Amino acid sequence: MQIESLNIKNYRVFHNVSVDNLPQMAVFMGQNGVGKTTFFDVFGFLNDCLSSNVRSALAKRGGYNEVISRDQNEDMHFEIKFRPSPDEPIITYELTIGLNEAAAPVVKKEVMRFRRGQHGAPWKILDFAYGEGVAADGSLQSYETVQMATRKRQKVAAPDILAIKGLGQFEDFPAVASLRRLIEDWYVSDFHIEGARERQQADYSESLSRTGDNLSQVAKYLYDNHRDRFDSILQAMRERVPGVNNVEAKLTEDGYVILRFQDGRFKNPFSSKFVSDGTIKMFTYLILLRDPNPHALLCVEEPENQLYPELLPQLAEEFRHYTDVGGQVFISTHSPDFLNAIRLEELYCLVKINGYTDIICASKLPLIVSLYKEGDLLGELWQQGILLTEATKEAHNLQKESSQ
């Protein structure tokens, strides 16, 4: 599954931003305060809208007036184009959120469609506004049955509930199932090193939590149920962290799981309490990236924190390996060392112009393309200020074109 493009209107610092031709691994860089975290939160917001409702998702972020872009009277709008698999058509999902006459947040528009072939208009799976609309009936269970499907009038319980949540028969339709998985399976890492160090009760955990506070439990699960993956994690640790040649998740007599690291120079292993932050974080990333059930979209903020610069190119390699098994990865960073390890087409620059943020693909900057082809590294161009300068120029040009 891959998000191919994203359009955001009037969501905090993003007044009108489009990001096209997104690769499986995309890296977002920019100065502090330009909105890297906000960009990731778009997926968190959609997740909250789906799991509860629009009103609740906005309240979690301070309310409608705190989320709508400053000095803007138009509605929020999101458009996601994604492809469930390489051989399936692109799906487009549009969501518009605004206030009704009573100043309550509602879904003013929700449309989902796909193109059946190279010719003809896109076919709408659903078309809703204010909690009512039309949707394909249960006969639409695959792309091949589209000609037999009919649309029926439907209604959800409230105008702030997404139709893709309220209409249960869509579970049988792969396009909607893919969209729900994309939104529900969004994951952003917020690792807390100290929480990952602590011993944890011997509960059952298959996947890493966002804070990493179940690291020991997941390590034990992988050791017991996916030994090949656990062994690959150990091999990667041996290659990437000098001195570490084994890690074990040991069950204590009082019902806890603790991580113990073995240094080849010493006979006895030692507790994770005495391991460096960088070692714990690299092990945590490897556990996340070797998950047997990869997330549809993985967002990682500033992976360089607590890691030695020499480890960052290897971590970039691990992120690319994750995309090979079907997951998409978005990464934010300030690190020149990490930028040096990525490809030109993977880099997006966030720049703020007149209070709003634009996102510029580095591969669309002629000077950067030329310097990159001549052998300059992206991290060095960032340190020298060339990358930011060129991205800012491009953002100004785009703003002028849109105002004409």
Beta strands, then each sheet from edge to edge (+ up, - down):
strand 1: 2-11
strand 2: 14-19
strand 3: 25-29
strand 4: 76-83
strand 5: 91-99
strand 6: 105-114
strand 7: 123-129
strand 8: 132-136
strand 9: 151-155
strand 10: 186-189
strand 11: 200-201
strand 12: 244-251
strand 13: 256-263
strand 14: 270-271
strand 15: 297-301
strand 16: 328-333
strand 17: 347-353
strand 18: 356-361
sheet 1: 2+ 1- 4+ 5- 6+ 7- 8+ 9-
sheet 2: 10+ 15+ 16+ 3+ 17+ 18-
sheet 3: 11+ 13- 12+
sheet 4: 11+ 13- 14+
end
